[in-house]
Amino acid sequence: MRVVPLFQDSRLPTGSFSASKGEDLALLDAYSQTVSGVVEHVAPAVISIEVQKKGRRAGSGSGFFFTPDGFALTNSHVVSGADSIEVALSDGRKLEAELVGDDPDTDLAVLRVYAPDLKYLALGDSATLRVGQIAIAIGNPYGFNASVTAGVVSATGRSLRSQSGRLMDGIIQTDASLNPGNSGGPLVNSRGQAIGVNSATILPAQGLCFAIGIDTAKWVAAQLMRDGKIQRAFLGIAGQSVEIPRAVRARLGLKFEHGVGVIGVEPNGPAKDAGVEEGDVLLELAGERLENVDVLHRMLTQARVGLPAPLSLLREGALKTVTVVPRAK
């Protein structure tokens, strides 16, 4: 069988292909050396996680130590509700892990393992990531321990919805392949620093994988290690994004088109105490527009707990302002 080249150009100078090939091999070697060096440094800090619920195996995932005394990061969806957690280390040790706390709203959790000689990862800075830089994922997909995939940072600042329904910000998109079991493992840069916590992939798409930015993970981990939970403010409503009718906007002089429609009010909650009713459309909280539910979620931080704030709303075609005092969730 004769192989016919798809493209041939007689104008290419003799030897140009071999020179180009040599350059490519040199680049490949440098890239390979970088990835191999990073994996050698990172792999001992990566753990495999097995979860038991009601005496039965209920799932698995990955994680990684980020302190020398056994604190590890993973995903909330990997360990939430576990009766017992066992972790396997790269040196073959299998140890019980304690759930320090988890936060479904950011899909992050912190575990604690009590053992000597634990390797751990330095935490990088996800705010300074650049699209195109090397990204390496290490985890345990389908039980294949210490599996490595490499790619680049495809995008930064993405948003992804957590299983709790809240929108997670600061998400890193990468084409480093992730599979079930990779969840909770580290996404690292070429210096071996953790830049993200691998979290999700979009199926059946290929090359659309996501990690929670390490800056988010640093903040959440600190809170979980201190309090065992993340304290946020809440109003005690169920809401959905709604469009304000054009005629109503024109009559009232409203310059924005959407608000948060109240479809339920929790008894004895802050909103109920403030006089919010089902059917109201929330427009502004403390002077900030509530164009959708996600904006409201972002505003309800710990800093707002206990602080009275004006809440403007639309009720039966008329504007109304009440004062609400968010409580700790």
N, C-alpha and C positions, 0 to 999 in steps of 0.2 A: 504494500500500500504506500502510495506516495503522498506525503503531507504537503499541501499547497498553502503557503502563507496567505493570510487574509489581506495583507497590505504589503506591498513591496515598492521601495523607492530607490531607483538606481542612483539618485543624486546623493544618497548618504555616503560619507567618506568611509573608506575601508577601515575597519577596526572600531568604528564609533559604537557599534552595538556591544562589543565586548567591554569597552571602557565604561559604557553606561551600566552594563550588568555588574561590573566590578564595584561601581559606586553604590548601586542598589544593595549589593551584598554587604558592603561596609555599613550602610545605614541600617540594614536589617540586623546586623550583628550588634550595633550600638543599641538599637531598640530592644533586642532580645536580652542583652546584658542588663539593661535597665529594669525590664520586667522581672527577670530572674532574680536580680538583687533585691528588688522590693519584696517579692514573694518570700524569699528566704528570711527576710527581716520580719515580715508581717505574719506569716502563717502560724508561728508559735503562740500568737496572741488570740487567734481565732478559735472559737469553740463551737461544738455541735450541741444542739439543745434537743432533749426529748421531754415531752410533757405528758403527764398522767392526769386524767380526770376520772373520778369514780373508779379508780383501780384499773383503768384501761388506758393504753397508749392513745393519746388524743391529738398528736401532731408533733412536728419537728421543725427546726429552723436553725439559724446561726446567730452568732453574737461575737463580741470581742471585748477583751479586758482593756480598760482605759486608765486604770490606776494599779500600782504595784500591790495593793492590799485586797485585790479581788473584786472590785466593782466592774460590772460588764454592761454594755449596751446591747439591746436587741429591739425587736418590734413588739408593740403591745399585742398585736393580733397573734403572735406566736405563743405568748405565755399567759395572757389574760384568762382568769378563771381556773388556773391550774391547781390541782391538789398537791402535786409534787413535780419538781423539775430536776432533771439530771443533765449534767454537762459532761462532754467528753473533750479532753484536751489533746493537743497534737502529740504529746509524749505518752499517750495511752491511758492516762489517769481518767477515771470516771468518778465524778463528785456530785454531791447534792448541792443545789443552789437555792438560795432564799430570794423570793421576790421582794425587792425593796419598795417598789411602786411602779405603776404604769399609768400612762396617759393616752387613752384612746383617741383624743382629739388631735394628737400629733403622731399617733401610732408608734410611740416610744416607750420603752420600759428599761428599768435598771435591775440587775441581778447582783447578788453578793455570793462569792465563793470563798470559803475559808481554807486556804492551803498555802504552803510555802512555794517559793521559786516560780512565781507567775510572771509570764511575759506580758507586756502591755504596749498599747499603741499611743503615740503622741497624737493629739488632736490638732488638726490644721485650721484653716480659715476658709470657710466657704464663700465669704463675701468677696474675696479677691480672685475667685476662679475665673479662668478665661476659656471661652469656647474653643475647642480644639486641643486642649492640653490632655495629656495622658490620664486615663482613669482605669484603675484595676480593681476588679471585684473578686473577693475570695469568700467562699461559703461552702455549704454542704448540700447541693441540690440532689434530691432523690437519694440521699444517703451516701453520695460519692464525696467523701471527706476531702477538704482542702482543694476543691476545684477552683481553678483560676480562669477568669476571662478578662480580656483587656480591650480597651477601645479608647474613646475620647469623651470629653464633656461635650455633649451635643447642644445643650442650652442650660441657662441658669434662670432662676426666678420664676420657674413654673409654679402652677397651683394644681393641687390634687386633692380630691375629697377623701377624707378618712372614713372609716367604717361607722364612726359616730355621726357622720353627716356634716361635720365642720370642714371648712376649706383650709387645707394646709398650704402655707406659703413657703417661699424659699426652697422649692424642690429642684433638685438637679436632674436633668435628663441626660442619659448616657446610652451609648450603643454597646457597652460592655454587657454581654448577655446575662440575664438573670432567669432563674427557674425556681419552681417550688423547692423550698429548702434553703435558698439563698437569703430569704428574708431575715433581716437583722444583722447580716454580715457587713463588714466594712467596705466602703468604696474609698480607695486610697490614691494619693498622687505619686509622682515619680520619686518623692523623697520618703515614701513610706508612711506619710501622715494620713490619718483618717480625715476625709473631707465630706463623708456622708454615711448614712446608714441605709443600706439597700432595703427597699420596701415593696416595690410593685413593678409589674410589667403589664403591658396591654396585649392581650391575645385576641386574634391570631397574628397581630402585627409583629414584625421582626425589627429589632433595633430600637424599640421604644421602651426603655427601662428607666426607673426612677429611684432616686435616693433622697432621703430627708437630709437637708443641709446640716453640716456638723455644728454650725453656729446655733441653730435651733436645738440640736441635741445637747450642746453644752448647757444651755439655759434650763432645759427640761430636766436634765440629769441632776443639776445642782439643786433644783427644787425638790425632786423626788428623794434625793439623798438626805435632804434636810427635813422634809415634811411627810414624805411617803405619798404625796399627791400634788397635783397642780391646782392651786386655788384660782378660780375665775369668778367673775361677777355674773349674775343672772337676773333676768326680769320676771321669769315665770310665765312666759307666753309660748305658744306655738304659732309660727308665722310662715308666710311664704311671700316671695316677691310678686308684686302685682303692678299692673299699669294703671295710672290715674287717668280717667277719661279726659279727652281733650277739652270738652266743654267746661268741665270742672276746673281744669288748669287755667283756662282763659278767664273764667269768672273770678277766680281767687288770685290770679297773677302769679301762679306757681311756675318756676322756671325749670323744674325737673319733672320727668315723666313717670318715675316709678317710686314705689314705697314698699313698706313691709305690711302686708295684710295680716291682721290678727285672726287666727282661726281657732284659738283656744286660750283661755286664761286660767292659770293655776290658782286654786283657792288659797287664800292667805299668802299669796306671793307678792313681791314688790309691785308688779303691774296692777294686780287686783287692788292693793292698798291705795295705789295712786289714782284709781278710777278708770283704768283702761278696760274697754269692753270688747267682746268678740264682734268682729265686723269693722272695727277701727282700722285705719291705715296709718301706720307710723311714718312720720316724715323726717323729723330731726331729733337727735339726742345730743344735748349739750351744744347745740348750734351746728352739729355735723349732720350732713344729709344721709339718710338711710335709704340708699337707692336699691338695696337688696338685702337679703338675710345675711349674706356673707359679710357685708359691711358692719352690720349689727354685731355679729359674732366677733369680729376683729376689735370692736370698740369695748366689748365687755371683758376687760382685763382685770387683773387683781387690783390695779390702781383705782378702779372705779367703785370698789366695794365700800359701802357706807357713805358715799358722797352724793348728796341730793343733786339732781340734774333736771333741767327742763326738758320735757318730752312733748314735742308738737305732733299733733295727729289730725287726721281728717275723719269726721264722724257725720254721717248723713249729709254730706255736702258742705259742712261747715268746719272751719278751723278751730282747734281747741288746744290749749296747752295745759299740761299737768306736771306735777313734780314727782319724780320717781327716785327711790333710793335703792340702787342695786345691792343685792346681798351676795355673800360668798356661796359658791356652788358646792 
